[in-house]
Amino acid sequence: MPLLTLIIFIPIVLGAIASFALPAKQVKWGALGIAILDLLLILFAAFGGGYKWSGAEKIDVEIFGSTYSTPFQLRESIAWLDQFQIAYTVGADNLSMLMIVLAGVLLIFGVLCSWNAIEHREKEFFFCLMALQTGILGTFLALDMFLFYMFWELMLIPLYFMVGIWGSKNRIYATMKFVLYTLVGSVLMLIAIIWMYYNNGFFNGAMRDLEIVRTYSYEVMMATQHQAGTTGTFASSLFPFLALFLAFAIKVPLFPLHTWLPDAHTEAPTAGSVILAGILLKTGGYGIIRFCVPLFPEAAVSCGPVFIWLSVIAIIYGAMTAIVQTDIKRLVAYSSVSHMGFVILGIFSFNSAGMSGAILQMINHGISTSGLFLAVGMIYERTHTRNLADFGGLAKTLPVYAALTMVMVLSSVGLPGLNGFLGEFNILLGSMNAHPILLQAQDESSFAASMGMTQYTWLVAGAAATGVILGAVYLLIMYQRTFFGPLDVEKNGDLKDLEPREWGQLGVLAAAAVVIGLAPGTLFNAIQPASDAALAPLAKPLQLTPAHIASREAAKAVAAPVAPAEPAHAEPAATEQHGEDSGHDHAHEGEGAHSH
Amino acid sequence: MIDYVWLLPLIMAIAAAINGFGCRFLGKLAGYIAAGAMAVTFIIAAAVFLQVKNNAPHVGHGHEHAAGDAHHGGADSHGYHGTLLERWNAADIAGDASYKAAIKAEHHFVKASGQPWDTDFREGLGGYVPLWTWFEIPGALGDHDLKVEMAFHVDQLSSIFLLFISFVGTLVFVYANGYMKEHHDGHEVLDEGFARFFSYLALFAASMYTLILGANFAVMFIGWEGVGLCSYLLIGYYFDRRFSAKLMCADAGKKAFVANRVGDFGLMLGMFLLFWGLGTLDFQTIISILTSGEAPAAFGYSGAIITAATLLLFLGATGKSAQIPLFVWLPDAMAGPTPVSALIHAATMVTAGIYMLARLNVLYMLSPTTMLVVAIVGGLTALVAAFVGLTQRGIKKILAYSTVSQLGYMFLAMGVGAFAAGVFHVFTHAFFKACLFLAAGSIIHALHHEEDVFKMGGLKSKMPLTFAAYGLATLAIAGIFPFAGFWSKDEILYMTYLASTGGDKVYLVLYIMGVLTAAMTAFYMGRSLVLPFFGKTRMEHEAHGHDHHHHGHDDHGHGQDDHGHDDHGHHHGIPYEKVKESSPVMTSVLLTLAVASCLVGFLNVPKALNMGFLPDSVFHHFLAPVTDRGALYVASQQFGFAETTAPYGADVVGGNIVDGVVAEHSSSKEQLMAVFSVIVAALGLFLAWWLYSSGDLKKSENLARKPLLSSLWSVSWNAWWWDDIYDALFVRGGMRLYDAVLWFDKTIIDGFLVLGVGNLCRRIGVEFRRLQNGQVQVYGLVMVLGVCLFLLYFAIGLAQFLGDAKVTQKPQNSRRVGAVAAQVDVVNR
């Protein structure tokens, strides 16, 4: 059974049928059915036994006549445009599996929160939602760059209509901005993909005796890269890497490419915001982890410090701008800039803590920010305003709503015991020890060095951690202005508390936040192979030189102990011994990683 | 019982959940559920404590464990002298593993779960209770695996904390049952959010237990932030009310949370630093590594990283325990209901910082720089806060500053290396401060939310039980012999003095500051006792009616104690004649705590002062295996002391070694200093009596108008303008910065760059559109131009072709051909 294909296309196909067949008022039921069916299929794919989460074994597959080994499971491949070496290929690994589970769950919320909010053109709306879902799922599952690009563009169109038709006042401006902005990235991505087609095997300037296999197949590219090794300089791969990265960074969005987000979020209908924040932004992070880093490890390492600093700026900048917002949706949108900055920071820390944290942070952000947008949507439906000044004292009239929103806020704040903490904790921990090779830009030709950047990991971790303080500030300000204080606006006294459909949504997300927060073991087990896979190609460019080992040891032993009093207990000797030992360890580790 | 210690947070969390979900229909039951749950946890905590106590070796003088009796006095068969700890220490230094093994076997040093300890017993006894693996990242930082277990750890230190937290907690919960309801015309009315209140309170207790029990930084951090959250919720409990002219109650809650977050920022970074260097977050493992002599150099004595890490962790402690520079949240935290103040801001949460330092005493002892910083911050906070307390008018505000000040004492103790003395002050303080707060709550409750001591007076006869409790607790905090505060505070002062005998004058200054603080404490506490209870009342009398009832003190400009809970429906004070003693539920709690305030001091009477009546320093001896570990390690490793006197943490104070013999035997000096302390305290109390006992405020007001005194008064009344400075710097300054960033975002990034690019494209489009103007002539012109260019291009190409035809062209190598050629080249060689 072509399970993944079914999962991808069920929403758009059945969505089209439902829109035609059902009366306008009933389409939502159809959409709900489709969303549930799709989620069941996703869950079946993920946990039905066919998929191995351990992610250890690879299988051999034939792609365009040659045999390659691939880590992807549930693979489906159909010949498509053979003359261009394009095939319809989809498959999943842990990273994509986690993402599609998240996407499947959030689609249901997308439908539910539109239940009463969409009052005209229901057919078109739900069809757009379903088409969007197909684009998203396809993006996460495509294993062919050309196919990936098609799904990537497919995500754009439905959202364009969703914001443009069902958005609020300033929707046309917002949707145009969103589409144009994203298109710039898409065009760059397309160019990069074509470059990759022509230069497969030479991404990192490896001039080896290799068969050039011109292809759009991601698996072949990875295999060729692995074969070619990555001995070249970063320069040859800088362009395609940056072009791809730019496309993904716009989606994430990374400072300073973020300004489309607040507009799009603010104007989008609730479902749009939920899907946009919950899952669409993750396609950016996914792309970086899936394509940018493993395909161009040399370039990724040499640009790493730049992106680390940009992400730190994003974390602080997003938080600071969030503090002074007056529109709740805008506030949450800017908080996304801050939170997604953590994701980039984690990825480019190039260690397991950072990468796992980044993947977890994507999931956590999907939960908490979707929750916040759902919550905003619920109050907007009741009051038709999102202005903080129009609220206050709602805790009295809407206690259930207040309590559930509190959980989402706390998850977003990163309270330990809830999910948000684990992502931020590991990312900060990882950034504090961003790979030692980043301690100094490794050579003069590196991109980061040319930007005059070196890496002070302490500073990075310290600066990023201030985001944790600022996060508490803007979220508590938001919560306080909405729920606390006297009931400023009279008519807010008559508001009805949540109905089951509504508290059900927030309740599920809140429960997820608690469960992940307290017992994330299974999730971490699922994330680990994904994180390892993303980091494996980096082993070579990150290989430690003696100089790096020395600098690291020096960092650890900044100050020798002051001369101790008489009986020194032979301590210094022991320390020296230790230093040497760990030096060996590092060198060994580097070798080991290489030989994998 | 230790194995079931997870019941403590669990029971309270369940109680919180029941109250939270059932807040609509539980009614009065909510209070019973919470208090009942808390009482159960007290019983469990007591059982845990007893188990730890029975397991623990009595390392004190003459109180050996039964099995150790054979070794007591004189040298044992191996030739070791002294107490168990001393013998252990000597064996340790001599590298006598077999003797250590013998001691271990003899004393059954096993974990509660049955596995033997793999490190020596000085880490304290008790149990490590792993529940599940919280999260695990193999190779998290390349060379360290990150494995964080959801695990609890019980030893002497945590069992003491559990004991008094659950005890005071239970009493506060019971008291809250009485406090959170009002009596109207004979029937009682529950506070609006009664169940919500008890839900928060129970959640707070659960978090506090987690904080104390956490076996590693991450689990402790759950509790650490959890208590922060609960205090946020509880301070902002009256979320729709105004706390002062400037602040809503919810603002005060937010302030507390954010100030705590600043501290947590430091805590997190410190934690990361330790993990970075040592590869673990587990307390005992960290301590084992540090004392194993195998830690990296930067983690050794005076190491740079250990100093940085401990300073960052200390920032966390200043947040939670309200020290300079983060103490500003605590005075405003009084916006919460009084039981909250008692529980959170006196007995439990604010002691978390002390707990952490005591828990990590080995780390702190390794960094003399940090220790000095801790001592200075502690001493300074004690003085600064006590000075503010002198003039405040809100009774809770006075108590709040007094809490900050007392916490300063505790940090002073930590800073001079007297960890056990610091913890003992935490212990005694929990009783008398909770008593003071609850008694103040009793007054406030009886006076219908009047908190200004200037508007009270003469309540002694109206509320005799409250008066008795408040009076006893005041004597305790003032440091009058033989009440609890005397013993604990005097110990700290003496330790500080001992530190100065090492020759470092800083400690002498700190000692003087400590004594000054003691005098001020006695004065302002005496003032807060005399003003409400003695003299003729300044309250209204029944005959006067309510017409010109005063409310708020805006004439003071700062409205600091304008605690008018305006919406409460009781904004008319009640006349003096109608004041009634609080309900028995409340007064019984007060009296229990008052009795405790009198007695608990006897638990730690130093040898010099006990005159042979009491076993000396029981408390300290019990804690010594945990709290003196750092001192012992540093003394033996760094200063080469083979045999240190075990029970005194002050062996290494302020980086100087103090001869343990001095500490043990300078009885006369210690006695003299104790007498001096009492005299100072008595003077303070007397001054307060002399100024205020008449009930007439003229005397004090005249005094405050004297030239020098008036400016001092102003500094004190305005709390050093600390709040205003922070407000200007961080709140308003911050907002200005954020506005600037937003402007930058709108104008530069979005406006100039993004829309700029967009407009540029549009502009180009507009220019090109001009060409499409429909005039045939223009099209014709363009066509002609195009044709010309085309021809020119061909002409040039033709000319080039003809010119180059003679030169043989090199074939253009494709990359691949080049690569293959190179390869062939290699092969040919």
Contacts between the chains, C-beta under 8 A, distances in Angstrom:
chain1	res1	chain2	res2	distance
A	177	B	754	7.7
A	177	B	758	7.9
A	180	B	758	6.9
A	181	B	754	7.4
A	202	B	815	6.7
A	207	B	815	7.3
A	207	B	818	7.7
A	207	B	819	5.1
A	207	B	822	7.3
A	208	B	819	6.8
A	209	B	819	6.0
A	209	B	820	6.4
A	209	B	823	4.6
A	210	B	819	7.7
A	212	B	816	5.5
A	256	B	749	5.2
A	256	B	753	7.1
A	259	B	745	7.0
A	259	B	749	5.7
A	259	B	750	4.0
A	259	B	754	5.2
A	260	B	754	7.8
A	317	B	741	6.3
A	317	B	745	7.6
A	320	B	737	6.9
A	320	B	738	4.6
A	320	B	741	4.5
A	320	B	742	7.7
A	321	B	738	6.9
A	321	B	741	5.6
A	321	B	742	5.0
A	321	B	745	5.4
A	323	B	734	7.8
A	323	B	735	7.6
A	323	B	738	4.7
A	324	B	735	6.8
A	324	B	738	4.5
A	324	B	739	5.5
A	324	B	741	7.9
A	324	B	742	5.1
A	325	B	742	7.9
A	351	B	139	7.8
A	351	B	140	6.7
A	351	B	141	5.3
A	351	B	142	5.6
A	352	B	137	5.3
A	352	B	138	6.9
A	352	B	139	4.8
A	352	B	140	5.0
A	352	B	141	7.4
A	352	B	142	7.5
A	353	B	137	5.5
A	353	B	140	3.8
A	353	B	141	5.7
A	353	B	146	6.0
A	356	B	137	5.3
A	356	B	140	7.7
A	393	B	239	7.9
A	393	B	240	5.6
A	395	B	239	6.1
A	396	B	240	6.7
A	399	B	23	7.6
A	403	B	20	7.4
A	410	B	229	6.9
A	415	B	225	5.5
A	415	B	226	7.6
A	415	B	229	6.2
A	416	B	218	7.2
A	416	B	221	5.0
A	416	B	222	4.4
A	416	B	224	7.8
A	416	B	225	5.1
A	416	B	226	7.5
A	417	B	222	4.7
A	417	B	225	7.7
A	417	B	226	6.5
A	421	B	225	8.0
A	422	B	135	6.1
A	425	B	218	7.5
A	425	B	268	7.6
A	426	B	135	7.8
A	426	B	137	6.7
A	426	B	140	7.4
A	426	B	146	7.6
A	428	B	268	6.7
A	428	B	272	6.5
A	429	B	140	6.9
A	429	B	141	7.2
A	429	B	146	7.2
A	429	B	272	5.3
A	429	B	275	6.4
A	430	B	140	7.2
A	430	B	141	7.0
A	432	B	269	7.6
A	432	B	272	4.5
A	432	B	273	7.4
A	432	B	276	5.8
A	433	B	141	4.3
A	433	B	142	7.4
A	433	B	276	5.3
A	435	B	142	7.2
A	436	B	142	8.0
A	461	B	269	6.6
A	461	B	272	6.4
A	462	B	269	6.1
A	465	B	265	5.2
A	465	B	268	5.9
A	465	B	269	5.9
A	466	B	265	6.6
A	468	B	261	6.7
A	468	B	264	7.3
A	468	B	265	6.0
A	468	B	268	7.1
A	469	B	258	6.9
A	469	B	261	4.8
A	469	B	262	5.6
A	469	B	265	5.4
A	472	B	257	6.1
A	472	B	258	5.7
A	472	B	261	4.5
A	473	B	258	5.8
A	476	B	232	7.6
A	476	B	254	4.9
A	476	B	257	6.1
A	476	B	258	7.2
A	477	B	254	7.3
A	480	B	236	7.8
A	480	B	250	5.0
A	480	B	251	7.5
A	480	B	254	5.9
A	483	B	239	7.3
A	484	B	236	6.3
A	484	B	239	3.9
A	484	B	240	6.9
A	484	B	248	7.0
A	484	B	250	3.8
A	485	B	239	6.8
A	485	B	240	6.0
A	485	B	248	5.8
A	485	B	250	6.2
A	486	B	240	4.8
A	486	B	567	7.4
A	487	B	240	7.3
A	518	B	134	7.6
A	518	B	150	7.6
A	519	B	132	6.8
A	519	B	134	7.7
A	520	B	134	7.3
A	520	B	135	5.2
A	521	B	132	7.2
A	521	B	133	5.8
A	521	B	134	7.5
A	521	B	135	6.7
A	521	B	136	7.0
A	524	B	135	5.2
A	524	B	136	6.2
A	524	B	137	6.6
A	528	B	137	7.1
A	528	B	138	7.0
A	556	B	277	6.1
A	556	B	296	5.0
A	556	B	297	7.7
A	556	B	298	5.4
A	556	B	305	6.9
A	557	B	296	6.0
A	557	B	297	4.3
A	557	B	298	5.0
A	558	B	298	5.5
A	558	B	304	4.0
A	558	B	305	6.8
A	559	B	297	7.8
A	559	B	298	6.3
A	559	B	302	7.3
A	559	B	303	6.2
A	559	B	304	3.6
A	560	B	297	5.6
A	561	B	297	6.1
A	561	B	300	4.4
A	561	B	301	5.3
A	561	B	302	5.5
A	561	B	303	6.0
A	562	B	301	7.4
A	562	B	302	4.8
A	564	B	301	6.7
A	564	B	638	5.7
A	565	B	638	6.4
A	565	B	639	5.4
A	565	B	640	6.0
A	566	B	640	5.8
A	567	B	640	3.7
A	569	B	293	7.1
A	569	B	637	6.0
A	569	B	640	8.0
A	571	B	293	5.8
A	571	B	300	6.8
A	571	B	637	7.5
A	572	B	297	7.6
A	574	B	293	5.9
A	574	B	294	6.3
A	575	B	295	8.0
A	575	B	296	6.7
A	575	B	297	4.6
A	575	B	300	7.0
A	578	B	294	6.1
A	578	B	296	6.5
A	579	B	296	7.3
A	579	B	297	7.7
A	582	B	143	7.2
A	585	B	143	6.4
A	586	B	143	7.0
A	589	B	142	6.8
A	589	B	143	6.9
